[in-house]
Amino acid sequence: MESYEGIGNYGGNWRRGFSGVSDRWGPTKLVDRNWAWFDKNLNLQPRLMESWQVSDDGREWTIKLREGTKWSDGSEFTTDDFAFWYDHELLNKKITPGLPTVWRSDAATPVEFSAVDKYTAKFTFTKPKPMLIYYNTRGGTGGPMTPSKYMMQFHEDTTTDKAAIDAEIKERGYDSWERYYVDYKSMWHLNPNKPVLGPWLGKGELSTELFVMERNPYFFAVDPEGKQLPYIDTVTHRLFESPEVLNLWLTNGEIDMQYRHLSLANLALYKSGEEKGDYTTKLSINAGHVAMQVNHSCKNPQLNELFNNLKVRQAMSAAINREEVNELVFNGMLKPRQYSPLPMSPQYYEKAEKSWIEYDPDLANQLMDEAGYTEKDAQGFRLFKDGSGPISFIIEGTDQTGTPTEDAVLLVSGYLKKIGINAAYKYSERALYTQHYEANEIEAAWWGGDRTVLPLVPEAIIFRGVGIDRPWCPGWGLFYTDPTNPAAIEPPAGHWIWDIWKIWDDEIVVEVDPDKQTAAFKKILDIWAEQLPMIGILGEQPTPTVVKNGFMGYPAGMPNDDTTGDEQFCQSETYYWDDPSKHTM
């Protein structure tokens, strides 16, 4: 691997901030690049895998592992690890109650796995799976990448000490073996004893005030001169209690390189602190969108009827003055658009971007009348059709008081009031927010949407409604992935969500021609343009990344998306200090 800014130097510490256990993606994105990764032009390059071959019909993949690759405990990484994962995790109904789409031919048919030899694995599907390699660009801490010699000690089918497992399950308060195995033993950031393949490994649990990651002495990659990576010795994640605290650390020069939790609205603050903090603020284009999700699978019958009325969704979209939100909150630096692929994406589609983004409050009120919500109370709020009371719902999100995104949702709430809808914003800590959408106990959400640079790579999970943290239909999404989930709700017969799922399952994921894949995906985007599953507001946001002067390897202008690892796009193991001696712990 080669740094984007030349051969690096060994040593030093990289300081970052994080907001708690629920913010695990900050640390995990540093290390979860997997079988292959992207170059500057978004072309795939081999990474953990030495090579791969796919049959002409897209049904059979042959994966060649790099000989000599080791886990962080020194044990060799071989197809034995793949076999353990396949036999004891993927096919175990307790651990995997619903087969992930990446590892199945259909809902009831898992991929067939065979180990050709110690370093060669074969995956065979009954249907074409042409995008398998893309699905394995991230996630290098799970799936087939399972340290079998370690994990078999804690699996109920392979352990030699069941009593010790039962004792630890009780000690740690888990209600079942599978929760203990999946939520604790499999999570390196909570269980620092679990071996990893990434450039750094956790020391201690993520629940600590300072989470430390140290160099993996067995990391497989080297630079062009044959020097083992990573260059940087340690990464420290310091717990902050509010955005104001993180901003103080930034401007004081106590953060070395970070995009996560930074806001464009604070760009002037970041720029003003550059001299004092000895850093540079670099900009890239973010794949995220400012957006609101109304829950189509809402358990409340009045809200369910409201949110599933197309004219109501069109009215809410037309009621929002996107230009005003952009100017007042974001200094005009974003672009009014619906949630859709960015212009840099191969799947960009203008129709989806521009659907129902014109501000027209008169049309919005007309649409609400046409939707049948004509009666109003004394305050001017429209009444539910059954007369049970005024239309009112909670928009739940994790944006705290005083943040620009909270300012934006408060503006949106005001626009909706003007068409007779009382939508109030409520802040929730992320763990509570997660609990609510996982139980489908959420009315509407303010969580935006990303994964729009290469939307097919993360299986278009938001566009399909199965990425339930953007909860425009969490109950339906749970039904698609696991119909037995207590919170799962079957969509109504004939609903357009079935069309989205059918296009994905029967056309996109079985198509070996990328152009035909994109053409099929645009059928889904047609549905989005016509049905407005979520209410997109703004996007194409320039995103600030604070980079300490002397921190090398991350140039400006990189794509910034969850799919491409955010600020880890340039492969963080190749980042380095020009003078590591100045940046020790």
N, C-alpha and C positions, 0 to 999 in steps of 0.2 A: 504494500500500500504506500501511496505517496501523498504527502501533505500538499494542500493547494498552495502552500507558500514555502516549498523547499524542504530540505532535510532538517529535522528538528534536533533539539537538545534534550537530554534526559534530566528529569528532576522537577521539583516544584510542586506546589499545591494549587488547586483550582477551587475558588470559593464561590458557592452558589447559595440561593435561599429557597426554602420550601415551606409550605403552609401546614404540614401535618401528614399523618398516615394516609389520608384520602388523596394526598397529592403525590402518590407514589410514581406517577408518570414522569415527574422531573428526574429522579434518579434512574428509573428503568430505561428511559429513552437514550441514556448514555451508552447502554450496553446491549440493546435488544436487536441490533442488526443481525440478519440471519443468513440463509443460504446464499443470497446474492444481494447486491446493493447497486445504487445508481451513481453514474458519473454526472458531471456538470450538465450534460445534455439530456439527462433522464434516461440514458441507456443502461440496461442491466449489465453488471459485471459479476463474475464469480467471487464469492467471499468465503464463507465457511466450507462451501462445497467446492471441490476442484473443478467439476464439470457436471453437465447434465445432458441427457438426450431424451427426446420425446418422439414417439412413433408418429407416423404420418397422419393417423386418425386421431391423435391427441389422447388416446386411452392409456398409454403405458409410458411411464417415466422411469428412467434409469439414472440414479443419483450416485455420483462418485465422491466419497469423502476424501478429505486430505489426510494422507497417511501421516502418523506422528502427532496429530492433534490430540491434546490432553485437556481433561477437566482441571479445574483449579486445585484439586487435591492430588494431581499427578496421575490419576488413572486415565487409561487411553479411551478416546472417543471412537466407538466403532458401531457397526450395525447391530451389535448386541443391545445398545441403548435404544435404537429404533424398535427392535423386537420387543423389548420390555414395555415400551410405551404402547405399542400396538396391542399386545396380548393382555396387559394388565391395567392400562389406563383407557385407551380408546374404546376397547370392547367391554369394559367394565361398566355396567349400567348404573352403579352407584356414583362413579366418578364422572361418567359421560352419559347422562340420561337421554340426551338428544345428540345425535351425531352432528358435528360441525360440518357445514356445507363443503369446506375445503377437503374433508376426508371422507366423503361419501359420494356414491353414484346417484342415489336417491335417498329419501328419508329413511328407508329400511335397509339399505345396502351399503355397508362400509367398503372403503377401498380395500383391495387385497394387497398385503405386504409380503415380500420375500427378501431374504438376505442372500444375494448372489455369492458374496464372500464377505470377508471382514470389513471391507471398505466400500462395497457396492450394494446399494439398496434398489429394489424395484417396487414401484407402486402401480397397480393396475386397476382401472375403473371400467365399469360396464358401459359408461358413456364418456365422450370426450371431456377431458379436463385440461384444456390448453393453457390455463392461467395458473397452474399449480405453482410454478416458480415465483410468480408475482405475489401469491398469497403467503409465500415464505420469505419475503424481504424483511419483515419485522417479526418479532415474536421469538427471538433466539433464546428466550428463557423458558420456553414451554413446548408443548407438542412433542414431536419426535426427539427434540433435543432434551432428553431426560437422562440424568446421570443414574443409570440403572443400578450400579453397585451400591450407591447410597440409598436410593429411594426404595429398593426392595426390602430394606430393613424395617420400613414403616408401612408396607403394604400388607393388608390382612391376609392375602393369599400367599405371600412369600416370606414373611417375617419368621424369625426363629425365636422371637421373644414377644409373644402376644401380650403377656402380662405387663411388660414395660410400656407397650403402646397404650394399653387401657389406662395405666396409671397416669401417663402424660396427657391423655385425652381429658381425664377427670381434672388433673391439675390445671390445665389451661382453659377449662370451662367449655369445651366443645360438646355438642349434644349428639354427635355421631362420629364414627371413624372417618367417613368420607369428607366431612367438613374439616376435620383435623388434617387430613391428607391434602385436600385441595387448597384450603384457605391458609394453612400454616406451613406444613412441611414442603410444599411445592413452591413456596414464595421466598425467593432468596433475600428479598428486602426485609422480611419478617423473621426468616430462619437463616441466619448468617452461616450456618454449617452446611447448607446445601451447596455442592460444587457447581461452578458456572463455567461458561466458555468465553464470556465477555472480557473486555480489557481491564475491568476493575471488579472487585468483589466487596460486598458489604461487611463491615465490622460492627457488630451490634445490630439492634433492631431499629427500624425506621421511626419508632415512637420516641426515640431519644431527641434531646434538644439539638444535638449536633450529630448528624448521621455521616459517618466517615466511610469512604470507599477507597480501598488500597489496590495497588497494582496487582494484577493476576500474574504470578510468576511463570505460568505455563501458557500464556496467551499465544495463539498460533501465528499471528501476523508479524511481518518484518517490513522495514522500509526498503527503498531501492538499494541501500548500501548493506542490507542484511542485518540491520540492528532491530532487535525485538521491540515491538510496540507493547503498551502505549509509551509515549514519551513522558507524560506527566505522572508523578508518583501517586498522588492522592487527590481525591475530590471530596470536599466537605460541603454538606447541605445544612445550613443553619435555619432553625425554625423561627419564622416571623409570625406575629399575631395580627398584623394588619398591613395593608398596602403602604401606609405611611411609614411604617418601620422599615420595610424593604426599600422604599425610596430614599430614606435617610442613609441606609447602608450604601446604596448605590452612589449617591452624591458625595458620600464620605470616602469613596474608593474602597469599600469593603466587599464588593462583589466583582469578580474577575471577568466572567463572561456569562451572559444570561439574556434570553428572550422571554422565557416563561414568566408570567405574571406582570410583564411590562405592558404599558398602555400607550397607544398613540397620543391620547389626550395629554399625557405627561411629557411629550416630546420636548417642549420648551424647558421643562424642569431638567430633563436629562442633559440637554444641550448646555444649559447654564452651569451644570455641575462638572463639565468635562475637565476644565483646568484643575479645579480643586481635587476631583476624584481621579485624575490622571487616566482618563479613558476616552474612547471614541464611540459615538452612537452611530451604528451602521444600520441601514434600512434595507428591507427586502419586501416582497409582496406576500401578504398573508392569505391563505386559502379560506380563512374563516369568514363568516357572515354575521351581521347583526340581524337576528331573526327571532320570531315568536312562534312557539308550537302550541296549537290548541289540540287537546287530546281527543282524537276521533273515537277512541275506545273508552272514553270516560264512563265511570260507573254511575255517575249522576244522570238519571234519564233525561232531565230537562236540558242539561248541558250537552249530553250525547246527541240529542236531536238538533240542538243549535249548531254544534261544531260540524255535524255531518250535512249541513245545508250549504250547498255550494254558493248560493247567493250571499249568505252570511259571511263566508270566507272572502268572497270578492269584495263585499262591503267593507270589511275590516281592512283589507289591503288598500282599497281606494281611499279610506279615511285617513291614512297616514301621510303626513307631509314629509317625505323623505329628504327633500332638499333642505327643509328647515332643521330636521334632526342632524343632518350632515354639517350644516353651518354652525348651529348652536353648540353642538357637542364635540364634533370632530374637525372643526375649522375647515370644512369643505374638502378634506383630504380623501374621503371615501367616494364611492359611486353608488347611486341608487340602483338596486338590482334584486331580483329574487335569488334564493339559494339555488345555485347552478354551477357547472364547471367554469373555471376561469378562462379568459381568452388564451392563456398559454397552454391550455389543456387540449389534447387531441379530441376530447369529447365536447368542446365548447359548442353551444347552441344558442344563438341569439334569441330565438323565440322563448326559450325557457328563462333566459336572463331578464327579459323586458315585460313579461306577462303581468298585467295589473299593477304596474308601479306608478302610474300617473295619479297625482293627487286630485281627487274630485269628491269633496264631501257631499255635494248635492246628489251625485250618483250613488254614493254610499248610503245615504238615507233612503233613496228610492229603492235600492236593492233590499234594504232591511224591510221596507214595506212590502215589497214583492215576495219576500221570504215568509210573510205572514205575521211579522212581529210589529203590528200597527198600534196596539194599545200601549199607553204610557201611564206612569204614576205621576204624582204631584211634582216630583223632582225632575221629570222629563226622561226617566229611564224606561225603556221598553219593558213590557211584561212578557214572561214566558207564555206560550200559547195556552197552557192549561190554567192560567190565571193564578198560579201559585206564588207569584211575586215578581219583582223586577229582575231583569237579567243581570247576574252578578257572578263573577268568578275570580279566582286567585291566579295570578301569574307568578309562578315560583321560580326563583333563581338564586345563584350564589354571588351575585354582585352586591357588594356592601355599600352602605350609605356614603355618598360623596364621590363614588367612582363614575367615570363617564358613561359606562354601560348602564348604571342605575339611572343616571340622568336621562338616558335615551328611553328606557322603559317607562319612566314617569311621563315623558312626553307622549309616548304611544298611548299610555293610559288616558291621558287628557284628550287625545284625538278620538279615542273610542267613546268617551263620555259624550262627545258632540254628536254621535249617532245613536245615543241612548243605551250604551253598554257600559256597565260599571265593572271595570277590570282593574283590580288593585294589585300592586306588586308586593310580594312578600319574600324577604331574604331568608334563605336556609343555609346552614353549614353544609358543606358538600356531602358529608356522610349521611345527613338526614335527607338531603335531596336525593341521594342514591337510593336510600331506603324507600322513599316515596315512589320513584318511577319503577323500581323493581317490583313493587307491590301493585302497580297501576293505581296508586292513590294520589293522583296528581291531575289537576284540572287543565292547567296551561303552564308553559315553561318559557323561560328567557335564557336560552342556552346557545343560540346561534347555530352554526353548522360549518364544518370544515371538510377535509378530504375531497377537495374540488380541483386539485392539480392533476391527479391520476385517479379518478373516482372508481375505476374498475378494480384497481389493485386491492383496496380494502373491501372488496366485494360490494361496493356501493351500498353499504349498510344503512346509511341515512336515507338514501333514495328509496330503499326497499322497506323502510320502517322497522328494521331489525336492530339498528343501533339505538337502543331504547333510552340512552341518556339524552338523546334529542327526542323527547317523548311525544311525537305527534300521533303515535298509535302504539304505546308500549304493550297493551294487552294483546293486540294483534301480532306484534313482533314476537312476543313470548310464545304465542300459539304457533307461529311458523317454526321457531327453533325447538320448542318443547311443548307440545299440546297438553302434557300432563302437569305443567307448572300450575300451581294453585291460582296464580294471577293471570293465566292465559285466557284470552277471549277469542272465540272464533268469529272472524269477520262475517258480516251479512252475505248471504248468497247473492252473487251477481255484482258485488261491490268491485270497484276498479282496482282495489289493492290486489285482488286475485289476478288481474291482468298484469300488474307489475311483477308479481311473483312468477307467473307463467312465462313472461318474456325473459326474465332472468334465468329461470331453471331450464327452459326448453330451447332458448335461442342463444343467449349470450355465453353462458358458461360451457356450452358444448361446441362453440364455434372456434375453429382453428385460425380463421382469417381475421386479423385485427380490424380491417376495414369493415367487415361484416359485423363484427362485434360492436363497433361504434355505431353502425347504422341501426342495429337492434336496440342499443342503449338509448338512442334518440327517440325510440318509441316510448320508452319510460319517461324521457324528458317531455315528450308531447303530453303525456298524462299529467305530469307535474305542471306544465304550462296551463292546462285546461282546468285542473282540479285544485290547484293551490294547497297541497297537503300541509305546508307550513307557510307562514307569512314572512317572506324575506323582506329586508328593509335596505341594508347597505352591505357593500363588500369591496373587494380589491383594496384592502387597507394596507398602506405602508406600515411595516412593523419594525419597531426599534429593537435592536440588540445592543446592549452595552458590552463593549469589549475593552478590557484594560489595555493600555498601551504596553506593547511588548508581548501580548498574548497573540500567538500566530496560528494560522491555518484556517481562519474563517473570513473570507472576503465578503464584501457587501454584494447585494443583489441576488442572493441565493433564494430558491423557493422555500417557503415557510408553510409547511402543512404537516398534520399528524402523520399522514402516509409516508412522508419523506423525513420523519424524525425531527421536525422543527429545526432548532439550531444545531442539531447533531447531524444534519444532512451531509456535511463534509467529512464524516467519520471521525468522531471525537478522539479516538485513539491516536490520530495523527496531529492533534493540536499540541502546541508546545509553547514554552517561554523562551524569549530570546536570551534572558539571563535568569535561569531557574533559581540561582542562589538568593535572589531578591524576593522569592515567593514561596518560602517554606512555611510549614504549619507552625 
